[in-house]
């Protein structure tokens, strides 16, 4: 404990996912704030997991690999200075569990970072709130990385993926000029009334990557909106694909920059639903590779953590 006590804790936060098909109902119930899903809702979610990889949960493994990759990068950057812990929003170990684990190990100072580059009060902000409340309760001094959407290494990694995706797309349908379609998880429209930076940060990332990749033909769209009565940010990617088809677009590179790993919103919402819709509309759709454990992404996280840690103890 003496060695750990000298280290800065790093709480790596993510949305979370079930570990097995048996956990799907409890996971869905947690997302719905304790309200169990209707049988048809539960069946639909299970079908989506079965459709992508036969019930295997890639986000869980990807998150574990990202946390271990960040630990390795921090060890290279500053040996014996940091200890990473995982905290998930809707699955174990919960955010509060991660903070408790740090406190039990004697860590008194920590940095929190979310595996999402863009800040919103409804996403990253909610993670930070839960972590801060638990940290205050346990006497752990915490600071947080709120966003890293324009970190040069993140942009470099995304730019390389866009260039690679365009090369693959041009090989598949070289006679048509491809359009790059950036996307991210939609949120309720009311975030605009709050002056939330989420939408602006996403557009800034999209513009920076497009410019670095030499792409003039691009758009931004939304995806994976929740099914609630209130309006969500749009247009949705399905509507956008329909509009693009009407404009005569025949080749689209999907760049879901709001996500950092392969999981349901990418493997199902893009690779299955959007691809099927594009095919119906006569559009060839390819997707960029996700960041997952890309060394440049690990360096982005490590740089951001180190920068935040330098502020610990300052009032």
ZADO-1210 file (C-alpha; in nm, 4 decimals, padded with zeros to 6 digits):
<atoms>
<atom x="00.0000" y="00.0000" z="00.0000" code="UNK" pos="1"/>
<atom x="00.2900" y="00.2359" z="00.0693" code="UNK" pos="2"/>
<atom x="00.3961" y="00.2227" z="-00.2956" code="UNK" pos="3"/>
<atom x="00.0426" y="00.2736" z="-00.4242" code="UNK" pos="4"/>
<atom x="-00.0110" y="00.5611" z="-00.1833" code="UNK" pos="5"/>
<atom x="00.2599" y="00.7589" z="-00.3674" code="UNK" pos="6"/>
<atom x="00.0916" y="00.7035" z="-00.7009" code="UNK" pos="7"/>
<atom x="-00.1780" y="00.9093" z="-00.8669" code="UNK" pos="8"/>
<atom x="-00.4898" y="00.7049" z="-00.9251" code="UNK" pos="9"/>
<atom x="-00.6421" y="00.7120" z="-01.2738" code="UNK" pos="10"/>
<atom x="-01.0130" y="00.6364" z="-01.2955" code="UNK" pos="11"/>
<atom x="-01.0855" y="00.5295" z="-01.6534" code="UNK" pos="12"/>
<atom x="-01.4585" y="00.5610" z="-01.7101" code="UNK" pos="13"/>
<atom x="-01.6776" y="00.4152" z="-01.9808" code="UNK" pos="14"/>
<atom x="-02.0424" y="00.3385" z="-02.0501" code="UNK" pos="15"/>
<atom x="-02.0188" y="-00.0301" z="-01.9686" code="UNK" pos="16"/>
<atom x="-02.1699" y="-00.3396" z="-02.1231" code="UNK" pos="17"/>
<atom x="-02.2939" y="-00.6800" z="-02.0058" code="UNK" pos="18"/>
<atom x="-02.0405" y="-00.9575" z="-01.9612" code="UNK" pos="19"/>
<atom x="-02.2783" y="-01.2263" z="-02.0908" code="UNK" pos="20"/>
<atom x="-02.6280" y="-01.2672" z="-02.2325" code="UNK" pos="21"/>
<atom x="-02.7467" y="-01.3499" z="-01.8801" code="UNK" pos="22"/>
<atom x="-02.6493" y="-00.9979" z="-01.7691" code="UNK" pos="23"/>
<atom x="-02.8393" y="-00.8107" z="-02.0399" code="UNK" pos="24"/>
<atom x="-03.1614" y="-00.7626" z="-01.8415" code="UNK" pos="25"/>
<atom x="-02.9842" y="-00.6239" z="-01.5325" code="UNK" pos="26"/>
<atom x="-02.7771" y="-00.3957" z="-01.7563" code="UNK" pos="27"/>
<atom x="-03.0825" y="-00.2667" z="-01.9402" code="UNK" pos="28"/>
<atom x="-03.2650" y="-00.2166" z="-01.6097" code="UNK" pos="29"/>
<atom x="-02.9754" y="-00.0046" z="-01.4798" code="UNK" pos="30"/>
<atom x="-02.9831" y="00.2110" z="-01.7943" code="UNK" pos="31"/>
<atom x="-03.3571" y="00.2594" z="-01.7361" code="UNK" pos="32"/>
<atom x="-03.2902" y="00.3747" z="-01.3775" code="UNK" pos="33"/>
<atom x="-03.4283" y="00.0645" z="-01.2146" code="UNK" pos="34"/>
<atom x="-03.7244" y="00.0086" z="-01.4479" code="UNK" pos="35"/>
<atom x="-03.7065" y="-00.3380" z="-01.6059" code="UNK" pos="36"/>
<atom x="-03.7393" y="-00.3358" z="-01.9857" code="UNK" pos="37"/>
<atom x="-04.0516" y="-00.4652" z="-02.1553" code="UNK" pos="38"/>
<atom x="-04.0097" y="-00.8221" z="-02.2884" code="UNK" pos="39"/>
<atom x="-03.9983" y="-00.7002" z="-02.6495" code="UNK" pos="40"/>
<atom x="-03.7341" y="-00.4387" z="-02.5623" code="UNK" pos="41"/>
<atom x="-03.5176" y="-00.6990" z="-02.3931" code="UNK" pos="42"/>
<atom x="-03.5599" y="-00.9401" z="-02.6843" code="UNK" pos="43"/>
<atom x="-03.4579" y="-00.6706" z="-02.9340" code="UNK" pos="44"/>
<atom x="-03.1397" y="-00.5817" z="-02.7450" code="UNK" pos="45"/>
<atom x="-03.0433" y="-00.9479" z="-02.7135" code="UNK" pos="46"/>
<atom x="-03.1039" y="-00.9949" z="-03.0856" code="UNK" pos="47"/>
<atom x="-02.8680" y="-00.7061" z="-03.1599" code="UNK" pos="48"/>
<atom x="-02.5907" y="-00.8599" z="-02.9520" code="UNK" pos="49"/>
<atom x="-02.6495" y="-01.1980" z="-03.1157" code="UNK" pos="50"/>
<atom x="-02.6387" y="-01.0367" z="-03.4598" code="UNK" pos="51"/>
<atom x="-02.3009" y="-00.8678" z="-03.4222" code="UNK" pos="52"/>
<atom x="-02.0837" y="-01.1407" z="-03.2761" code="UNK" pos="53"/>
<atom x="-02.3039" y="-01.4210" z="-03.1503" code="UNK" pos="54"/>
<atom x="-02.3523" y="-01.2834" z="-02.8015" code="UNK" pos="55"/>
<atom x="-01.9884" y="-01.1963" z="-02.7338" code="UNK" pos="56"/>
<atom x="-01.9443" y="-00.8528" z="-02.5788" code="UNK" pos="57"/>
<atom x="-01.6613" y="-00.6700" z="-02.7570" code="UNK" pos="58"/>
<atom x="-01.6974" y="-00.3459" z="-02.5649" code="UNK" pos="59"/>
<atom x="-01.6095" y="-00.5159" z="-02.2354" code="UNK" pos="60"/>
<atom x="-01.2895" y="-00.6650" z="-02.3756" code="UNK" pos="61"/>
<atom x="-01.2056" y="-00.3454" z="-02.5634" code="UNK" pos="62"/>
<atom x="-01.2453" y="-00.1369" z="-02.2501" code="UNK" pos="63"/>
<atom x="-01.0253" y="-00.3742" z="-02.0513" code="UNK" pos="64"/>
<atom x="-00.7586" y="-00.3535" z="-02.3225" code="UNK" pos="65"/>
<atom x="-00.7796" y="00.0250" z="-02.3361" code="UNK" pos="66"/>
<atom x="-00.7342" y="00.0524" z="-01.9588" code="UNK" pos="67"/>
<atom x="-00.4335" y="-00.1813" z="-01.9643" code="UNK" pos="68"/>
<atom x="-00.2948" y="00.0021" z="-02.2682" code="UNK" pos="69"/>
<atom x="-00.3215" y="00.3342" z="-02.0866" code="UNK" pos="70"/>
<atom x="-00.1455" y="00.1852" z="-01.7830" code="UNK" pos="71"/>
<atom x="00.1407" y="00.0657" z="-02.0046" code="UNK" pos="72"/>
<atom x="00.1719" y="00.4060" z="-02.1700" code="UNK" pos="73"/>
<atom x="00.1692" y="00.5889" z="-01.8355" code="UNK" pos="74"/>
<atom x="00.4367" y="00.3506" z="-01.7080" code="UNK" pos="75"/>
<atom x="00.6522" y="00.4434" z="-02.0067" code="UNK" pos="76"/>
<atom x="00.5819" y="00.8118" z="-01.9551" code="UNK" pos="77"/>
<atom x="00.6409" y="00.8153" z="-01.5790" code="UNK" pos="78"/>
<atom x="00.7319" y="00.4787" z="-01.4231" code="UNK" pos="79"/>
<atom x="00.5655" y="00.3932" z="-01.0904" code="UNK" pos="80"/>
<atom x="00.3667" y="00.7176" z="-01.0906" code="UNK" pos="81"/>
<atom x="00.0139" y="00.6074" z="-01.1865" code="UNK" pos="82"/>
<atom x="-00.2298" y="00.3254" z="-01.1132" code="UNK" pos="83"/>
<atom x="-00.5315" y="00.2788" z="-01.3400" code="UNK" pos="84"/>
<atom x="-00.8747" y="00.1702" z="-01.2189" code="UNK" pos="85"/>
<atom x="-01.1893" y="00.1078" z="-01.4176" code="UNK" pos="86"/>
<atom x="-01.5293" y="00.2633" z="-01.3463" code="UNK" pos="87"/>
<atom x="-01.8360" y="00.1939" z="-01.5605" code="UNK" pos="88"/>
<atom x="-02.1621" y="00.3854" z="-01.5798" code="UNK" pos="89"/>
<atom x="-02.4032" y="00.0949" z="-01.6200" code="UNK" pos="90"/>
<atom x="-02.2117" y="-00.2225" z="-01.5268" code="UNK" pos="91"/>
<atom x="-01.9677" y="-00.3523" z="-01.2674" code="UNK" pos="92"/>
<atom x="-01.7223" y="-00.2249" z="-01.1663" code="UNK" pos="93"/>
<atom x="-01.9358" y="00.0886" z="-01.1369" code="UNK" pos="94"/>
<atom x="-01.7777" y="00.4333" z="-01.1220" code="UNK" pos="95"/>
<atom x="-01.8217" y="00.4325" z="-00.7444" code="UNK" pos="96"/>
<atom x="-01.6509" y="00.0916" z="-00.7247" code="UNK" pos="97"/>
<atom x="-01.3454" y="00.2300" z="-00.9029" code="UNK" pos="98"/>
<atom x="-01.3162" y="00.5238" z="-00.6638" code="UNK" pos="99"/>
<atom x="-01.3603" y="00.2901" z="-00.3659" code="UNK" pos="100"/>
<atom x="-01.0853" y="00.0609" z="-00.4958" code="UNK" pos="101"/>
<atom x="-00.8466" y="00.3556" z="-00.5179" code="UNK" pos="102"/>
<atom x="-00.9285" y="00.4665" z="-00.1643" code="UNK" pos="103"/>
<atom x="-00.8833" y="00.1115" z="-00.0325" code="UNK" pos="104"/>
<atom x="-00.5370" y="00.1044" z="-00.1917" code="UNK" pos="105"/>
<atom x="-00.4456" y="00.4207" z="-00.0051" code="UNK" pos="106"/>
<atom x="-00.4510" y="00.6527" z="-00.3033" code="UNK" pos="107"/>
<atom x="-00.5350" y="01.0091" z="-00.2061" code="UNK" pos="108"/>
<atom x="-00.5057" y="01.1917" z="-00.5405" code="UNK" pos="109"/>
<atom x="-00.6552" y="01.0871" z="-00.8708" code="UNK" pos="110"/>
<atom x="-00.7414" y="01.1882" z="-01.2248" code="UNK" pos="111"/>
<atom x="-01.0648" y="01.0851" z="-01.3940" code="UNK" pos="112"/>
<atom x="-01.0882" y="01.0408" z="-01.7715" code="UNK" pos="113"/>
<atom x="-01.3710" y="00.9086" z="-01.9892" code="UNK" pos="114"/>
<atom x="-01.3240" y="00.6937" z="-02.2985" code="UNK" pos="115"/>
<atom x="-01.5060" y="00.9579" z="-02.5035" code="UNK" pos="116"/>
<atom x="-01.3224" y="01.2571" z="-02.6530" code="UNK" pos="117"/>
<atom x="-01.6151" y="01.5016" z="-02.6548" code="UNK" pos="118"/>
<atom x="-01.7731" y="01.6653" z="-02.3503" code="UNK" pos="119"/>
<atom x="-02.1420" y="01.6851" z="-02.2749" code="UNK" pos="120"/>
<atom x="-02.3140" y="01.7515" z="-01.9448" code="UNK" pos="121"/>
<atom x="-02.5302" y="01.4468" z="-02.0206" code="UNK" pos="122"/>
<atom x="-02.2425" y="01.2108" z="-02.0947" code="UNK" pos="123"/>
<atom x="-01.8973" y="01.2963" z="-01.9581" code="UNK" pos="124"/>
<atom x="-02.0506" y="01.5395" z="-01.7104" code="UNK" pos="125"/>
<atom x="-02.2625" y="01.2661" z="-01.5540" code="UNK" pos="126"/>
<atom x="-01.9570" y="01.0409" z="-01.5114" code="UNK" pos="127"/>
<atom x="-01.7632" y="01.3208" z="-01.3460" code="UNK" pos="128"/>
<atom x="-02.0493" y="01.3996" z="-01.1076" code="UNK" pos="129"/>
<atom x="-02.0719" y="01.0418" z="-00.9816" code="UNK" pos="130"/>
<atom x="-01.6944" y="01.0060" z="-00.9432" code="UNK" pos="131"/>
<atom x="-01.6611" y="01.3397" z="-00.7641" code="UNK" pos="132"/>
<atom x="-01.9386" y="01.2589" z="-00.5171" code="UNK" pos="133"/>
<atom x="-01.7776" y="00.9276" z="-00.4236" code="UNK" pos="134"/>
<atom x="-01.4298" y="01.0824" z="-00.4088" code="UNK" pos="135"/>
<atom x="-01.5553" y="01.3543" z="-00.1735" code="UNK" pos="136"/>
<atom x="-01.7141" y="01.0900" z="00.0470" code="UNK" pos="137"/>
<atom x="-01.3893" y="00.8906" z="00.0697" code="UNK" pos="138"/>
<atom x="-01.1440" y="01.1802" z="00.0894" code="UNK" pos="139"/>
<atom x="-00.9804" y="01.1299" z="-00.2513" code="UNK" pos="140"/>
<atom x="-00.8783" y="01.4542" z="-00.4227" code="UNK" pos="141"/>
<atom x="-00.9813" y="01.4264" z="-00.7882" code="UNK" pos="142"/>
<atom x="-00.9410" y="01.6303" z="-01.1017" code="UNK" pos="143"/>
<atom x="-01.0854" y="01.5410" z="-01.4400" code="UNK" pos="144"/>
<atom x="-01.0057" y="01.5457" z="-01.8100" code="UNK" pos="145"/>
<atom x="-01.3267" y="01.6842" z="-01.9554" code="UNK" pos="146"/>
<atom x="-01.2415" y="01.6522" z="-02.3255" code="UNK" pos="147"/>
<atom x="-00.9542" y="01.5844" z="-02.5622" code="UNK" pos="148"/>
<atom x="-01.1322" y="01.6200" z="-02.8941" code="UNK" pos="149"/>
<atom x="-00.8534" y="01.8211" z="-03.0618" code="UNK" pos="150"/>
<atom x="-00.5525" y="01.6412" z="-02.9171" code="UNK" pos="151"/>
<atom x="-00.2994" y="01.6202" z="-03.2042" code="UNK" pos="152"/>
<atom x="-00.2413" y="01.2461" z="-03.1613" code="UNK" pos="153"/>
<atom x="-00.6141" y="01.1725" z="-03.1620" code="UNK" pos="154"/>
<atom x="-00.6527" y="01.3727" z="-03.4821" code="UNK" pos="155"/>
<atom x="-00.3525" y="01.1931" z="-03.6319" code="UNK" pos="156"/>
<atom x="-00.5030" y="00.8517" z="-03.5566" code="UNK" pos="157"/>
<atom x="-00.8448" y="00.9475" z="-03.6959" code="UNK" pos="158"/>
<atom x="-00.6911" y="01.1070" z="-04.0059" code="UNK" pos="159"/>
<atom x="-00.4975" y="00.7890" z="-04.0851" code="UNK" pos="160"/>
<atom x="-00.8192" y="00.5895" z="-04.0552" code="UNK" pos="161"/>
<atom x="-01.0097" y="00.8204" z="-04.2864" code="UNK" pos="162"/>
<atom x="-00.7338" y="00.8034" z="-04.5480" code="UNK" pos="163"/>
<atom x="-00.7232" y="00.4236" z="-04.5238" code="UNK" pos="164"/>
<atom x="-01.1020" y="00.4010" z="-04.5470" code="UNK" pos="165"/>
<atom x="-01.1099" y="00.6230" z="-04.8548" code="UNK" pos="166"/>
<atom x="-00.8476" y="00.4078" z="-05.0231" code="UNK" pos="167"/>
<atom x="-01.0574" y="00.0977" z="-04.9583" code="UNK" pos="168"/>
<atom x="-01.3727" y="00.2710" z="-05.0790" code="UNK" pos="169"/>
<atom x="-01.2092" y="00.4003" z="-05.3951" code="UNK" pos="170"/>
<atom x="-01.0855" y="00.0499" z="-05.4706" code="UNK" pos="171"/>
<atom x="-01.4423" y="-00.0766" z="-05.4365" code="UNK" pos="172"/>
<atom x="-01.6066" y="00.1950" z="-05.6480" code="UNK" pos="173"/>
<atom x="-01.3406" y="00.4175" z="-05.7957" code="UNK" pos="174"/>
<atom x="-01.5683" y="00.5945" z="-06.0440" code="UNK" pos="175"/>
<atom x="-01.7703" y="00.7714" z="-05.7729" code="UNK" pos="176"/>
<atom x="-01.6473" y="01.0550" z="-05.5517" code="UNK" pos="177"/>
<atom x="-01.6831" y="00.9361" z="-05.1908" code="UNK" pos="178"/>
<atom x="-01.8404" y="01.1432" z="-04.9158" code="UNK" pos="179"/>
<atom x="-01.7072" y="01.1138" z="-04.5601" code="UNK" pos="180"/>
<atom x="-01.9938" y="01.0962" z="-04.3123" code="UNK" pos="181"/>
<atom x="-01.8824" y="01.1728" z="-03.9573" code="UNK" pos="182"/>
<atom x="-02.1188" y="01.0668" z="-03.6793" code="UNK" pos="183"/>
<atom x="-02.1663" y="01.0427" z="-03.3046" code="UNK" pos="184"/>
<atom x="-02.4252" y="00.9286" z="-03.0535" code="UNK" pos="185"/>
<atom x="-02.7246" y="01.1601" z="-03.0518" code="UNK" pos="186"/>
<atom x="-02.8390" y="01.3294" z="-02.7317" code="UNK" pos="187"/>
<atom x="-03.1657" y="01.5056" z="-02.6425" code="UNK" pos="188"/>
<atom x="-03.2040" y="01.8379" z="-02.8238" code="UNK" pos="189"/>
<atom x="-03.2343" y="02.0250" z="-02.4939" code="UNK" pos="190"/>
<atom x="-02.8543" y="02.0194" z="-02.4573" code="UNK" pos="191"/>
<atom x="-02.8520" y="02.3132" z="-02.6993" code="UNK" pos="192"/>
<atom x="-03.0498" y="02.5222" z="-02.4513" code="UNK" pos="193"/>
<atom x="-02.7835" y="02.4475" z="-02.1893" code="UNK" pos="194"/>
<atom x="-02.5032" y="02.5821" z="-02.4064" code="UNK" pos="195"/>
<atom x="-02.3558" y="02.2321" z="-02.4088" code="UNK" pos="196"/>
<atom x="-02.0275" y="02.2072" z="-02.6086" code="UNK" pos="197"/>
<atom x="-02.0885" y="01.8513" z="-02.7359" code="UNK" pos="198"/>
<atom x="-02.2143" y="01.9377" z="-03.0834" code="UNK" pos="199"/>
<atom x="-01.9520" y="02.2073" z="-03.1421" code="UNK" pos="200"/>
<atom x="-01.6672" y="01.9828" z="-03.0290" code="UNK" pos="201"/>
<atom x="-01.7802" y="01.7086" z="-03.2658" code="UNK" pos="202"/>
<atom x="-01.7899" y="01.9518" z="-03.5565" code="UNK" pos="203"/>
<atom x="-01.4435" y="02.0788" z="-03.4619" code="UNK" pos="204"/>
<atom x="-01.3025" y="01.7253" z="-03.4654" code="UNK" pos="205"/>
<atom x="-01.4741" y="01.6477" z="-03.7963" code="UNK" pos="206"/>
<atom x="-01.3412" y="01.9646" z="-03.9597" code="UNK" pos="207"/>
<atom x="-00.9873" y="01.9095" z="-03.8302" code="UNK" pos="208"/>
<atom x="-00.9761" y="01.5483" z="-03.9507" code="UNK" pos="209"/>
<atom x="-01.1285" y="01.6327" z="-04.2887" code="UNK" pos="210"/>
<atom x="-00.8724" y="01.9072" z="-04.3439" code="UNK" pos="211"/>
<atom x="-00.5810" y="01.6865" z="-04.2376" code="UNK" pos="212"/>
<atom x="-00.7003" y="01.4059" z="-04.4656" code="UNK" pos="213"/>
<atom x="-00.7503" y="01.6435" z="-04.7586" code="UNK" pos="214"/>
<atom x="-01.1249" y="01.5746" z="-04.7653" code="UNK" pos="215"/>
<atom x="-01.3501" y="01.8454" z="-04.9080" code="UNK" pos="216"/>
<atom x="-01.6654" y="01.6380" z="-04.9409" code="UNK" pos="217"/>
<atom x="-01.7939" y="01.5598" z="-04.5907" code="UNK" pos="218"/>
<atom x="-02.0956" y="01.5936" z="-04.3628" code="UNK" pos="219"/>
<atom x="-02.1826" y="01.5311" z="-04.0001" code="UNK" pos="220"/>
<atom x="-02.4826" y="01.3304" z="-03.8854" code="UNK" pos="221"/>
<atom x="-02.6221" y="01.1690" z="-03.5707" code="UNK" pos="222"/>
<atom x="-02.6888" y="00.8074" z="-03.4832" code="UNK" pos="223"/>
<atom x="-02.8174" y="00.5701" z="-03.2136" code="UNK" pos="224"/>
<atom x="-03.0729" y="00.8117" z="-03.0628" code="UNK" pos="225"/>
<atom x="-03.2590" y="00.6941" z="-02.7538" code="UNK" pos="226"/>
<atom x="-03.6234" y="00.5986" z="-02.7737" code="UNK" pos="227"/>
<atom x="-03.7841" y="00.8591" z="-02.5550" code="UNK" pos="228"/>
<atom x="-04.0656" y="01.1037" z="-02.6123" code="UNK" pos="229"/>
<atom x="-03.8421" y="01.4098" z="-02.6213" code="UNK" pos="230"/>
<atom x="-03.6731" y="01.5124" z="-02.9481" code="UNK" pos="231"/>
<atom x="-03.3126" y="01.4053" z="-03.0052" code="UNK" pos="232"/>
<atom x="-03.0449" y="01.5703" z="-03.2163" code="UNK" pos="233"/>
<atom x="-03.0780" y="01.4917" z="-03.5855" code="UNK" pos="234"/>
<atom x="-03.0811" y="01.4181" z="-03.8650" code="UNK" pos="235"/>
<atom x="-03.0231" y="01.0490" z="-03.7981" code="UNK" pos="236"/>
<atom x="-02.7809" y="00.8631" z="-04.0226" code="UNK" pos="237"/>
<atom x="-03.0687" y="00.6778" z="-04.1918" code="UNK" pos="238"/>
<atom x="-03.2314" y="01.0064" z="-04.2938" code="UNK" pos="239"/>
<atom x="-02.8949" y="01.1411" z="-04.4061" code="UNK" pos="240"/>
<atom x="-02.8289" y="00.8386" z="-04.6251" code="UNK" pos="241"/>
<atom x="-03.1693" y="00.8860" z="-04.7890" code="UNK" pos="242"/>
<atom x="-03.0887" y="01.2529" z="-04.8575" code="UNK" pos="243"/>
<atom x="-02.7480" y="01.1629" z="-04.9981" code="UNK" pos="244"/>
<atom x="-02.9024" y="00.9058" z="-05.2310" code="UNK" pos="245"/>
<atom x="-03.1418" y="01.1715" z="-05.3603" code="UNK" pos="246"/>
<atom x="-02.8400" y="01.3927" z="-05.4267" code="UNK" pos="247"/>
<atom x="-02.6791" y="01.1174" z="-05.6323" code="UNK" pos="248"/>
<atom x="-02.4090" y="01.0163" z="-05.3836" code="UNK" pos="249"/>
<atom x="-02.2948" y="00.6594" z="-05.4508" code="UNK" pos="250"/>
<atom x="-02.0048" y="00.6064" z="-05.2066" code="UNK" pos="251"/>
<atom x="-01.9952" y="00.6907" z="-04.8351" code="UNK" pos="252"/>
<atom x="-01.7211" y="00.6436" z="-04.5776" code="UNK" pos="253"/>
<atom x="-01.8738" y="00.6212" z="-04.2306" code="UNK" pos="254"/>
<atom x="-01.6516" y="00.7824" z="-03.9659" code="UNK" pos="255"/>
<atom x="-01.8166" y="00.7393" z="-03.6229" code="UNK" pos="256"/>
<atom x="-01.5715" y="00.9685" z="-03.4425" code="UNK" pos="257"/>
<atom x="-01.7864" y="00.9923" z="-03.1311" code="UNK" pos="258"/>
<atom x="-01.6928" y="00.6336" z="-03.0449" code="UNK" pos="259"/>
<atom x="-01.3493" y="00.4950" z="-02.9577" code="UNK" pos="260"/>
<atom x="-01.3991" y="00.1190" z="-02.9875" code="UNK" pos="261"/>
<atom x="-01.5924" y="-00.1554" z="-03.1638" code="UNK" pos="262"/>
<atom x="-01.9224" y="-00.2047" z="-02.9865" code="UNK" pos="263"/>
<atom x="-02.2970" y="-00.2182" z="-03.0440" code="UNK" pos="264"/>
<atom x="-02.3462" y="00.1325" z="-03.1857" code="UNK" pos="265"/>
<atom x="-02.0753" y="00.0646" z="-03.4408" code="UNK" pos="266"/>
<atom x="-02.1008" y="-00.3070" z="-03.5119" code="UNK" pos="267"/>
<atom x="-02.4811" y="-00.3069" z="-03.5323" code="UNK" pos="268"/>
<atom x="-02.6028" y="00.0486" z="-03.5957" code="UNK" pos="269"/>
<atom x="-02.3410" y="00.1165" z="-03.8659" code="UNK" pos="270"/>
<atom x="-02.2212" y="-00.2205" z="-03.9932" code="UNK" pos="271"/>
<atom x="-02.5640" y="-00.3857" z="-04.0100" code="UNK" pos="272"/>
<atom x="-02.8444" y="-00.1259" z="-04.0085" code="UNK" pos="273"/>
<atom x="-02.6797" y="00.1634" z="-04.1913" code="UNK" pos="274"/>
<atom x="-02.5020" y="-00.0646" z="-04.4365" code="UNK" pos="275"/>
<atom x="-02.8291" y="-00.2412" z="-04.5228" code="UNK" pos="276"/>
<atom x="-03.0039" y="00.0931" z="-04.5730" code="UNK" pos="277"/>
<atom x="-02.7181" y="00.2198" z="-04.7914" code="UNK" pos="278"/>
<atom x="-02.7338" y="-00.0932" z="-05.0053" code="UNK" pos="279"/>
<atom x="-03.1079" y="-00.0455" z="-05.0576" code="UNK" pos="280"/>
<atom x="-03.0375" y="00.3103" z="-05.1711" code="UNK" pos="281"/>
<atom x="-02.7628" y="00.2072" z="-05.4121" code="UNK" pos="282"/>
<atom x="-02.4827" y="00.3475" z="-05.1953" code="UNK" pos="283"/>
<atom x="-02.1579" y="00.1651" z="-05.1214" code="UNK" pos="284"/>
<atom x="-02.0809" y="00.2228" z="-04.7525" code="UNK" pos="285"/>
<atom x="-01.7500" y="00.1475" z="-04.5843" code="UNK" pos="286"/>
<atom x="-01.6513" y="00.2323" z="-04.2254" code="UNK" pos="287"/>
<atom x="-01.3234" y="00.3517" z="-04.0769" code="UNK" pos="288"/>
<atom x="-01.1476" y="00.1202" z="-03.8317" code="UNK" pos="289"/>
<atom x="-01.2135" y="00.2107" z="-03.4691" code="UNK" pos="290"/>
<atom x="-00.9405" y="00.3365" z="-03.2370" code="UNK" pos="291"/>
<atom x="-00.9593" y="00.0532" z="-02.9839" code="UNK" pos="292"/>
<atom x="-00.6020" y="00.0174" z="-02.8472" code="UNK" pos="293"/>
<atom x="-00.4274" y="00.2266" z="-03.1122" code="UNK" pos="294"/>
<atom x="-00.0939" y="00.3512" z="-02.9710" code="UNK" pos="295"/>
<atom x="-00.1746" y="00.7099" z="-03.0695" code="UNK" pos="296"/>
<atom x="-00.5016" y="00.6906" z="-02.8773" code="UNK" pos="297"/>
<atom x="-00.3226" y="00.5474" z="-02.5749" code="UNK" pos="298"/>
<atom x="-00.0750" y="00.8361" z="-02.5978" code="UNK" pos="299"/>
<atom x="-00.3645" y="01.0827" z="-02.6226" code="UNK" pos="300"/>
<atom x="-00.5126" y="00.9470" z="-02.3005" code="UNK" pos="301"/>
<atom x="-00.1770" y="00.9354" z="-02.1217" code="UNK" pos="302"/>
<atom x="-00.0861" y="01.2915" z="-02.2233" code="UNK" pos="303"/>
<atom x="-00.4261" y="01.4140" z="-02.1073" code="UNK" pos="304"/>
<atom x="-00.3973" y="01.2334" z="-01.7737" code="UNK" pos="305"/>
<atom x="-00.0451" y="01.3650" z="-01.7102" code="UNK" pos="306"/>
<atom x="-00.1524" y="01.7200" z="-01.7888" code="UNK" pos="307"/>
<atom x="-00.4475" y="01.6969" z="-01.5493" code="UNK" pos="308"/>
<atom x="-00.2319" y="01.5348" z="-01.2780" code="UNK" pos="309"/>
<atom x="00.0038" y="01.8323" z="-01.2873" code="UNK" pos="310"/>
<atom x="-00.2828" y="02.0432" z="-01.1531" code="UNK" pos="311"/>
<atom x="-00.3437" y="01.8237" z="-00.8478" code="UNK" pos="312"/>
<atom x="-00.2780" y="02.0067" z="-00.5239" code="UNK" pos="313"/>
<atom x="-00.3119" y="02.3494" z="-00.6833" code="UNK" pos="314"/>
<atom x="-00.5890" y="02.5743" z="-00.5524" code="UNK" pos="315"/>
</atoms>
